[in-house]
Amino acid sequence: MKRPLIPVAAPSLTAREHRYVNQCLRSGWISPRGPFVARFEQRFSRACGARYGVATCNGTAALHLALAVAGVGPGDEVIVPGFTFIATANTAVYLDAKPIFADIDPVTWTLDPTQAARRLTRRTKAIIAVHMYGHPVDMQPLRHLAHRRRLALIEDAAQAPGARYRGARVGSLGDAAVFSFDVTKILTTGEGGMLVTSNRRWAKQARLLRDHGMDPRRHFYHPVIGYNYRMTNLQAAIGVAQVERLRQLLTLRRRHARRYARGLAGVPHLTLPSSAAWADHVYWMYAVLVHPQSGFSRDRFMRALAREGIETRPFFPPVHRQPPYRTNRRLPVVEAVCARGVTLPSGATLTEGEIDRVCRVIRRLLRTPWPT
Ligand SMILES: Cc1ncc(COP(=O)(O)O)c(C=O)c1O
């Protein structure tokens, strides 16, 4: 497959990842049994400020387990932002529950707590707060709401390891949090995920469900129906190396964001990502909005960048406009943001020269010379 000149995200893999994977290969421990899985669970959950980690084959599986252990079931409603990756909503449907879509905040592009409160009914069982592109959700009002109404509060932190909300770590702000380690993510295992929680009972139940519902003390005895959602030792070996490098991987994302902010400052009709005063944003993706007054539709803007060898991605389309979820309900902020949003190259391997090139091309397209 031909790579674009500047890819939207590529993984940073060093001698450390190679060394740990080679240890797996030499030892023969390539299945979910093997020492790296527990090590990864311990190291990553500690980094999130949570007591327990349950590693899974991907982030969607972790989210499914989180809702299952929260007791979400048939007929329940789960509040989900209309702007997220579709897996957030799908996992509610896996449990025969119904995702109820709420609008987002126009500055942070994450679930608006006031809008979430408006969508509660007697059937609401859980709220999923999604930390979009690495910006944390305003969690305090959601925590109060969840407490008052006895709802489970799950963080979908797939895009935001290392982010903080009022100084507290993402992953420690709700009843449980889930992360994705797919290849574009800040910390990757190729495919992978983790549920973190400080609730011992939930962690135990999630482990049981992850392993076909098999009693860990009785081989092939299954008190409940579970899933095969395990992570392999090979994936976890990469994960341990990446979590040991987490600080470096976060520094890179933040440094890239600062350089983009300088390079794109003052370009009219382009909204750069904001960071609320209470947020420590980790910029999984450097995401911008292209307004029609620029003379470019979002898609024409993306095509113009592609012609220059610069790969971008559109924002996820509104989930309530996707065929399985289509409704007449309007979520005006979600719809405006999704129609205009583009993510620029953001991976850990991006160089300063590449960021400058992306900024130069955008300035040329939007007819804004470099400031002197
Ligand atoms: C917000 C969000 N939730 C869930 C997921 C699902 O994670 P995975 O692709 O690892 O299953 C993703 C993945 O991109 C995501 O961005």
PDBQT file of the ligand as one rigid body, heavy atoms in Angstrom, charges set to zero:
ROOT
HETATM    1  C1  LIG A 401     -14.181   7.514  21.040  1.00  0.00    +0.000 C 
HETATM    2  C2  LIG A 401     -13.891   6.090  20.663  1.00  0.00    +0.000 A 
HETATM    3  N1  LIG A 401     -14.567   5.109  21.282  1.00  0.00    +0.000 NA
HETATM    4  C3  LIG A 401     -14.337   3.822  20.988  1.00  0.00    +0.000 A 
HETATM    5  C4  LIG A 401     -13.408   3.451  20.037  1.00  0.00    +0.000 A 
HETATM    6  C5  LIG A 401     -13.252   2.011  19.712  1.00  0.00    +0.000 C 
HETATM    7  O1  LIG A 401     -11.953   1.528  19.907  1.00  0.00    +0.000 OA
HETATM    8  P1  LIG A 401     -11.393   0.311  19.024  1.00  0.00    +0.000 P 
HETATM    9  O2  LIG A 401     -11.234   0.804  17.633  1.00  0.00    +0.000 OA
HETATM   10  O3  LIG A 401     -10.070   0.011  19.681  1.00  0.00    +0.000 OA
HETATM   11  O4  LIG A 401     -12.349  -0.802  19.143  1.00  0.00    +0.000 OA
HETATM   12  C6  LIG A 401     -12.690   4.433  19.365  1.00  0.00    +0.000 A 
HETATM   13  C7  LIG A 401     -11.697   4.066  18.337  1.00  0.00    +0.000 C 
HETATM   14  O5  LIG A 401     -11.268   4.816  17.536  1.00  0.00    +0.000 OA
HETATM   15  C8  LIG A 401     -12.925   5.791  19.688  1.00  0.00    +0.000 A 
HETATM   16  O6  LIG A 401     -12.289   6.771  19.054  1.00  0.00    +0.000 OA
ENDROOT
TORSDOF 0
